[in-house]
Amino acid sequence: MSFLVKSDEDFSAIHEIIRAYFVGLYTGDSAKLRSIFHSSAMLAAPDNHRSLSRWLMDVENRSSPESQGHAFNFRTLAIEITQRQAMVKLECPLFDHFYIDYLGLLKEEGRWLIVNKMYTDVASSSERRAS
């Protein structure tokens, strides 16, 4: 039995959040990123847990991939929607890192927002290209 609910409206809304997420990461636009996250969202990587405000400050204080001439190579790997919750798996190559991000989203008050982000660097971009 499948519990997945796939409405075009929900998929469209989640795709827009993913697009905003990719653009925000690439351009370093913390306001765009803030607009798609729930204010209480937490971000976690192995041995690295941050609040949303701390992560956004880190994004603001680094050079953007766009300003350094890096390619825009982000990719959506999977989207699963179950009623008013969703899990998204993404490839996010940033600088010399190759992140796999898992974004948890909830639909509350008619709006989808990211409530958590888990991520890990699976290999540097140069190692991935070599293989």
N, C-alpha and C positions, 0 to 999 in steps of 0.2 A: 504494500500500500504506500502510495506517495503522498506526502504532505506538502509538496512544493506548490506554491501558488504563483502563477506567472501572468500577471496582468501587464498589458502593454504600458499602462500608465506608470506602474511601479518600476518596470525595467527602464523606461525613459528617464524617470527621476533619478534612479541609481546611476545610469550612464552619465547623466549630467554632473552628478557628484564626482564620479570617477574622472571625468574630463576636467572639472575644476581642480581636483586633487593633483592630477598630472601637471596642469598648467601652473598651479601654485607652487609645486615643488620645483619645476623647471625655471620659473621666473623669480622665485623667492618672494612671492606675493603672500605675505602672512595674513592680510585682510581677507583675501580669497579663501585661504585655508581655514581661517577662523569661522567663516560663514558656513562651512559644511560640517563642522564638528560640534557636537554637544559641548556645552561649557564645562561639564564634569568629565570629559573624556580623558582617558589615560593612555599613554604610549609605552610600549615595553618591547625591549629586545633582551636577549640573554645578558644578564648582569647590567642592564641599563633601563631603569624605569624613570619616566618623566611625566610631569603634568603637561596639559595642553599649553598652558602659558609659557612654561619653560621651553618646550619644543619650538613654539612660535618665535620666541626670543632667539633661539639658536638659528632658526631659518633666517630671521632678519639680519643676524650678525655674520652670516657667511656670504661669500660670493655666490651668485646663482650659477647653475649650469649654463643657462642661456648666455650670461655675460662672459663666460669662459669659452664659449663656442662649442660646447658639447652637443651632440646630436640628441634629438627628442625621440628616444627609443623606448618609451613606456608602453606596457602592453597589459591588457586585461586577460587573465588566464581562466577565471571562473567567476560566476555569479550564481549564488543560490539564494532563493527567496522562500521563506516559510512564513506565511501569514504576514505579520508586521515586523519581521526580523530578516536580516540578510547577512550573508558572509561573502566577501569579495576577496579574490586572490589576484595579486598584481605583480608584474615584473617592473622594478623601478631602478634602472641603472643610473647612479648618481656619482659623478667624479670617478674615482677608482674603485667604486663599490658596485656590487650587483645585488640589490635587495629584493627579497620576496616579502611583500607586505600582505598581511591579512587584515582587512578592515571589517569590523562588526558594525552594522547599522541597525537602527530601530526607526520605525515610523510611529511618531507620536504627534498628536494634534494635527494629523494630516500631512506631516512633513518628515522626510527621511533625513537623518543626520548620522554621522559617524560617532559611535560611542566608545570605540576602542580601536587601537592600532597595535598589532604585533608585527614585528619585522626582524629579519636577520640578513646578514650579508653572506650569500652563499659562495661567492668568489669575487675576486677583483675583476673588473671589466677586461683587463688585459689577459688574465688567465682564461676567462671564458672564451675570448676570441681565439686564443691559441689552441683550444681543444676542438 
